[in-house]
Amino acid sequence: MVASAGWSWAAFAFAIGLVCRSWKRAVWLAPAALMVAVAAYYLVKLGQGEFRVFDMAAGSRQVESLPVDWAGFIGHALAWWVAACVFGPLLGWAGTLARRPHLRGLAFRLIVPLIAMIDMNLRLPGDPELDGAVATGTWTAVRFAAVVACALLTAWALHTGIRARRTARP
């Protein structure tokens, strides 16, 4: 369920940038890793029967004998590969900038929690896939965790920034 949320993919690309030693490496490694992850995600969905063409007139036969909707499979994967190429470098670069100390890196450290809040606020109302209590509870917990993360990251940046200024005074 979480793998279908945009914020988790953004967090993946951001984390790659966070651990890369240089922004140049993060800019190409984040989209490359996202493209591999998208391929793995859709191959798993294909294996689960997500892209099978069901013949309603023939009734419910064995799923293994149903043909694969390759156009749907490739179309979905291609759309997300393009998104990986567009947003991956930006999120990887933001991950490298998030390592800046104190308030200088705060805006970049807040990117993933803010994406999570926006994604959950746009996703929850009226999404038929998320009508169940478990899904709604999960997404509500994600929203709450994102708000708490924003508050803690901001408080920590302010605290360390103030502390650094005090120790820098002669």
C-alpha positions in Angstrom: 0.0 0.0 0.0 2.8 2.4 0.8 4.7 1.6 -2.4 1.8 3.0 -4.4 2.2 6.4 -2.7 4.2 9.1 -4.4 5.9 10.3 -1.2 7.5 6.9 -0.6 9.2 7.1 -4.1 10.2 10.7 -3.4 11.7 9.6 -0.1 13.7 6.9 -1.9 15.2 9.3 -4.4 15.9 11.8 -1.6 17.6 9.2 0.6 19.9 8.3 -2.3 20.9 12.0 -2.5 21.3 12.1 1.2 23.9 9.3 1.2 25.8 10.2 -2.0 29.1 11.9 -1.5 28.5 14.4 -4.3 25.6 16.1 -5.9 26.7 14.9 -9.4 26.5 11.3 -8.3 23.1 11.9 -6.7 21.7 13.5 -9.8 22.2 10.5 -12.0 22.0 7.7 -9.3 18.5 8.8 -7.9 16.7 8.5 -11.3 18.5 5.3 -12.2 17.5 3.7 -8.9 13.9 4.9 -9.3 13.8 3.4 -12.8 15.0 0.1 -11.5 12.5 0.3 -8.6 9.6 1.1 -11.0 10.6 -1.9 -13.2 10.6 -4.2 -10.1 7.3 -2.7 -8.9 5.5 -3.3 -12.2 7.0 -6.8 -12.7 5.7 -7.8 -9.3 2.2 -6.4 -10.2 2.4 -8.3 -13.5 3.2 -11.5 -11.5 0.2 -10.8 -9.3 -2.1 -10.7 -12.3 -2.6 -6.9 -12.3 -2.2 -6.6 -16.1 -4.4 -9.6 -17.2 -7.1 -9.1 -19.8 -10.3 -10.6 -18.4 -12.9 -12.0 -20.8 -16.2 -11.3 -18.9 -18.2 -13.4 -21.5 -16.1 -16.5 -20.9 -16.6 -16.4 -17.1 -13.8 -16.8 -14.6 -11.2 -19.2 -15.9 -7.8 -19.7 -14.6 -5.9 -16.5 -14.3 -2.7 -18.1 -15.6 -4.3 -18.7 -19.0 -5.5 -15.1 -19.5 -3.5 -12.9 -21.9 -1.3 -10.0 -20.6 -2.3 -6.4 -21.3 1.2 -5.4 -22.5 0.1 -2.0 -23.6 -1.2 -1.2 -20.1 1.9 -2.6 -18.5 4.4 -0.7 -20.7 2.2 2.5 -20.6 2.2 2.6 -16.8 5.9 1.7 -16.4 6.9 4.2 -19.1 4.9 7.1 -17.5 6.7 6.4 -14.1 10.1 6.1 -15.8 9.5 9.6 -17.3 8.6 10.9 -13.9 11.7 9.2 -12.4 13.8 11.0 -15.0 12.2 14.4 -14.3 11.9 14.3 -10.5 14.7 11.9 -9.6 17.6 14.3 -10.2 15.8 17.1 -8.4 15.1 14.9 -5.3 18.6 13.4 -5.4 20.1 16.9 -5.5 17.7 18.1 -2.7 19.0 15.1 -0.6 22.6 16.4 -0.9 21.5 19.9 0.0 19.7 18.6 3.1 23.0 17.7 4.7 23.7 21.4 5.1 23.8 22.3 8.8 21.2 24.3 10.8 18.7 26.4 8.9 20.6 26.3 5.6 19.4 22.8 4.9 16.0 22.9 6.7 14.0 23.6 3.6 15.5 20.6 1.9 15.0 18.4 4.9 11.3 19.3 4.9 10.7 18.3 1.3 9.7 14.6 1.9 7.4 15.3 4.9 5.7 18.1 2.9 5.3 15.8 -0.1 3.8 13.2 2.2 1.3 15.6 3.6 0.3 16.9 0.2 0.1 13.4 -1.3 -2.1 12.1 1.6 -4.3 15.2 1.5 -4.9 14.8 -2.2 -5.2 11.1 -2.1 -7.5 10.4 0.8 -10.8 12.2 -0.2 -12.7 10.1 -2.7 -10.1 7.5 -3.7 -12.1 4.3 -4.0 -8.8 2.3 -3.5 -8.5 3.9 0.0 -12.0 3.4 1.3 -11.1 0.7 3.8 -10.4 1.4 7.5 -6.9 0.0 7.3 -6.0 2.2 4.3 -7.5 5.3 5.9 -5.7 4.6 9.2 -2.4 4.0 7.4 -2.6 7.3 5.5 -3.8 9.2 8.5 -0.8 7.9 10.4 1.5 9.0 7.5 0.0 12.5 7.6 0.5 12.6 11.4 4.1 11.4 11.2 4.8 13.9 8.5 3.5 16.8 10.6 5.6 15.6 13.6 8.6 15.2 11.4 8.3 18.8 10.1 8.0 20.1 13.7 10.9 18.1 15.0 13.2 19.0 12.0 12.3 22.7 12.4 12.9 22.6 16.2 16.2 20.8 15.8 17.4 23.2 13.1 16.5 26.2 15.2 18.1 24.7 18.3 21.4 23.8 16.6 21.5 27.2 14.8 21.0 29.1 18.0 23.6 26.9 19.8 26.1 27.4 17.0 25.7 31.2 17.1 26.3 31.2 20.9 29.5 29.2 20.6 30.7 31.3 17.7 30.6 34.6 19.6 33.9 35.8 21.0 
